[in-house]
């Protein structure tokens, strides 16, 4: 039995005041015990959020990390070991905004994934196709290649205690959502790809769906066999909406 997860990616959003308000809103939510819930604030707010949520069931993650896990001379970057010190339990790796806007390659994503793993934190590996790739019929091949970059370099065992998030780029922040059937088809393909390498790891691997998830569509998506929760962007900035999405994952 896989424990569902709902992860809120706050992206480059928030001021000290709005983050404090969001934390208050989150603390008021009734969250299902059987769902792991995490929020991913900006680096600037991370340790404050971690301190403020200490003692709650909410876990805190980072949206990115450096390619090297230990501290060192790398201006502007944050090492995975520093994130652990800041109270972080998870790290997003390979979000499409970093791949496409900041030019992060598969090999950089692999190095970051390895850095996160080396600290004992949980990497959340984001994969997904663009609209053009979907229309050209390449969805499964694109996602398979992004996943294979990690398993080829680090072995399938690296997916033990890791999470994969399938996020079709065309659905992120657009209000367009993959249908439950479209998402399920990709999730099943991801799980089958891992199962060909290690059936047990595939069975335990949590695969989240991301792309305009909201309270109104969460239950239908999370009801699919291979969808183990969601990675939520915009809707995670509203505590009541996010709470409702978490409750949908617990149904
Ligand atoms: C995301 O950026 O990970 C995301 C899924 O965003 P949104 O929910 O806003 O589409």
Boltz pocket constraint, residues with backbone or C-beta under 6 A from the ligand:
constraints:
  - pocket:
      binder: B
      contacts: [[A, 9], [A, 167], [A, 171], [A, 172], [A, 173], [A, 174], [A, 175], [A, 210], [A, 211], [A, 212], [A, 213], [A, 231], [A, 232], [A, 233], [A, 234], [A, 235]]
      max_distance: 6.0
